[in-house]
Amino acid sequence: MCRITGYWDFNNDYTQETDHHITQMCDSMVHGGPDDSGIFIDKKSHLALGHRRLSIIDLSKTGHQPMQDPTKNWVICYNGEVYNFLEIKQELQGLGIQFKSTSDTEVILHAWIQWGEKCLHKFHGMFGFAIYNIIKKELTLIR
């Protein structure tokens, strides 16, 4: 089971302590995600997301999180499993979306970008994720 962490500091500017804090938060969860870890920091908004990965579906580095879309406008940290992600992936490919990984994370990311919260009605599974629109400075948490 992967682990997600993060914070949004509305009071302070970005400092190197931001890197240190989010890294410490990720490191404290290594037991639940021993395979990989990553952080995303939006220095302008003082938002930090962290992820500890337990690789199950996509064992390659292309499943690394936090994951960004090709435009670098969106970032996601995800945990869980969407059982029908291959069907959703096929639907998105039919709309012209190209994928770099075999992970369900990338499918969820592109589904959110394509359909917004309506994509949740397509998902069959158990999951939680944080998805951040870097341009709009909008964070959505789903569980």
N, C-alpha and C positions, 0 to 999 in steps of 0.2 A: 504494500500500500504506500503510495507516494505521500509526501507531506508538503503542505503549502504554508507559507508565512508571509507577513508583510506589514507595512505600516505607512501611514500618510501623516506627515508632520506639518500641521498648518501654521506652526509658530516659528520655526527655525529655517534658516537657509541650509542648503546642502553643505556638509563638511565631510572630511574623511572619516569622521566617526559614523556617518551614515553607512558607509561600506562595512565598517567594523561591526556595527550593530546587526545588520541584516545577515552578515556572514556568521556571526555568533548564533543568531536565531536558527539558521539552517543547520549549523553544526550540532546544535542541541537535539536535532531530530534524525541524526544519522542512522539510528536503529530502525527507522521506518522507511528509509530511502538510501540504502548503502551503495547504489550503483552509480549515481551521478548527482551533482548539485549545480545550481546556477542562481544568479541574482540578476535583477533588472532594476535600475535606478533611473528615475526621471528627475534629474537635478533641478530643473526649473520648477517642478511641482512638489518636490520633496517627497515623492512617493517611492517606496521600495517594495519589491516583490521577491520572494525567495522560494526555492523549490528543492526538495530532496526526492530523488527518483528511485523507484523500484521498477526496473525494466521488465515488462511482461510482454507487451504486444510488439513494439518496435525496439529491438535490442541494440540498434545502431545509434550513432551519434546524431542522426537526423531527428531523433525523438527528444533531443535535449530541451529542457525548459528552464526558465521561462522561454516561451516560443513566440517569435514575432512573425507577422505576415510579411509577404514580399515588399509591401509598400513601407514597412516600418511604422505604420500608423496604429497598429494594434499589438497587444502582448497578452498572453494567457499563461496562467499557472493552473494546472488541472490535476485532479485525482479521481480515479474511479474507472468505470468501464461503461461505454455505450455499446450495447450488444449488437445493434444494427448499424454500426458506423460504416461498414462496407457498402450497404445500400445507400446511405446518405452520401457517401463519397462518390458513388456512381452518378447519383443525381447532380451533384455539384460539378463533376467532370462533364456531364451533359450540358452544363451551363458555361463550359469553357474554362473552368478553374483547373489549374495544374497543381499537382502535389509533389513535394520533395521527399516525403517520408511515407512510411506505412503505418504511422501512428494514428490513433483515434484523436489525439490532441489536435493535430492539424486539421482534421475533419471538423471538429467542434469549433475551432477558430474560424474556419472559412464559412461554416454554417451560420455562425453568429454574425459575421460580416455581411453575408448574403441576406439573411432573413431576420436579424435581430432576435428579440426574445421569442418570437414565434417558432424559432428552431427548436425550442425546448419541447414542443409538442411532437416533434419527430423522434426525439431521443428515447430509446428504451434501455434502461440500465440504472446504475447507481453511480452518482458522481457529485462532485463539487468543483467549482472553479472560480477564479478571479480573472476577469477580462477587463483590460484597460484600453480606452481610446486615448492615445497620446495627444492627438490634435485637439479634441474637445475637453481633455482633462476629466474624463468620466470613467469611474470605476464601478463595475457591476460584480456583485458576489452572488453566486448561485449554489444552492445546495438542494 
